[in-house]
Amino acid sequence: MTEYIKNKIFHLRKRLGTLGSRHYIQYLKDKGVSIGDNFIIKGDINSILIDVTRPSLVKIGDNVAVNHNFKLLTHDFVSRIFIRKFNEFIPSSGQVVIGNNVSFGMDCTVLKNVTIGDNCFIGIGSIVSKDIPSNSIAAGSPAKVICTIDEYFEKRKLLQVEEAFAYARSIKERFGRRPVIEDFWEEFPLFVNGNEVSKFPMLPIEFQLGDAYENWVHDHRAPFNGFDDFLNKAGL
């Protein structure tokens, strides 16, 4: 089977939605794109576009997660305009480097000549046209650094409590029942100590924590004294 036919079959399967993320990642690697360990694609695989016109210009690190409607481009097509106006063909291309431990919200685009450092989050709807330094939260069109990852970490530690309280109250208001432990498949760190994981088999704790699970079990201390204390503090 020729490479041309293989590519045609691949793109047909992608359009029909029968192609899994594992096969798409392998396709990118076979083309020559550099992709590290634990590359995660969320959302509709058909919405993902990683430019393989110049695969040697794309480098993606370890533990990178892209989301629905993610686009990565190593070229543009202004040449088409030049041809008709100046009768000249002038190509345009540039490298894209994404570091380790980087995640993207939905509807993000990364343009050519961009490097995103390690430990970054790129917010929903962003167009990344300039470099983003390591340890940054960035968003916008064009994307700009909003704060450091350390600053956002401290902010989230405070906000998570009121958000969890609001979620707990919404369950009571919407469904007319007292919240149960299973409702809090992400909020569990507020009431589960690391050394009490075995008491909560109904929660996906190990799945949520991944590689950090062992350290979390050893070190984590919940700010509330169990689930009932959490609900009481929420006014329930």
DASUL-V436322 format. One record per helix or strand. SS is the DSSP state (2 for helix, 1 for strand). FROM is the first residue (numbers start at 1). TO is the last residue. Records with the same first field share a line. If there is no record, write none. Layout:
# DASUL-V436322
SS: FROM-TO + FROM-TO
This chain:
# DASUL-V436322
2: 3-16 + 21-31 + 45-47 + 55-57 + 79-86 + 149-175 + 181-183 + 187-190 + 194-199 + 205-219 + 227-233
1: 34-35 + 40-41 + 49-50 + 58-60 + 64-66 + 71-72 + 75-75 + 93-93 + 96-98 + 102-104 + 109-110 + 114-116 + 120-122 + 127-128 + 132-132 + 136-141 + 143-148
